[in-house]
């Protein structure tokens, strides 16, 4: 999508922490499976930590019109007003595209939280096991394409065959046709 016509409204005054900007940009590097699972997990666990409180305040500062969404222009302005203001339109578009699950050019809070939360402190062994079990719906200790499709459907997300193949290609390291617990981590 060509968005050269977008301009940043420089009247915006929100400041986005540079560590969060880096996390937003790096979010694209996570696999589709990890992005979806993290999104599901944070929706269930919002409001549980100081880290989440900090991220929520950042989100609210950027969401000037209190719509519950960060629009592309709002994110653009917040990034450009930070110390990392060398982000061009292409980088900002890439960030929005990678976070925007609904593909509506808006970032909701769960999408923002999924991208910015510190995974090392957030994804404990118990949470990883709970996520694995949530997808391993037939309790075989193996996650198949059908398991992924069924689990995502429960959360309102349809997964295409192409996405399933991408997920399996990235996580089924042993090429067994399923993802075991070691591959899942």
Steps between C-alpha positions, in 0.01 A plus 500: 500500500641839401462747783725782381209741544512455880653790684568521871308761692776662701261644759506165683686508830517136614848365560560134428774332699786395270507146643136458399573629151769234460257231618234621256747480215634159603153351539501409131780254572279278712334208331131513415434233762682691772326827409156338515567313823643804669199704389266239651701483821522875562128541443445268794766653724466877458548702818732255674834673529686828528635441149147473363398816689792691344407375152132590555599857595712528185208373291258748660741788442516420129122439468417870527137465391439217754360271230674192639713484185827652390466622145795507264534879525501488880774237503695693237494814711592322822797331335619813326483699823713246681877489489471244218345741254684369196215262415371556150149425376600153378625395846188635668275332243683173563446530876128567457461217248671251731295593807162551335330158519165636375668676206304820571807729528445528876682337790288394797639469850545122493695526174720773648554305823585181311774680313650694789491268800833354613471134406784386725315608813149433370522153345563279797527123464144467636361744243682324217356168615152652526527636145620164370209325671253754362607409146552128561123455518516123457758465782756305292802714596519590131364806323373431150368736234148401600575578867622847403199563280256383769668695779516823303136460394403494869653847527331631188797471265484302180834368379561441130676192367788726400532630856483147639776389265710801602448423870585134458801579281636733765428289809498135388877487505512120492258492203271248670173665401441633851656736754618337821563679831869559429428651158220710649733685738 
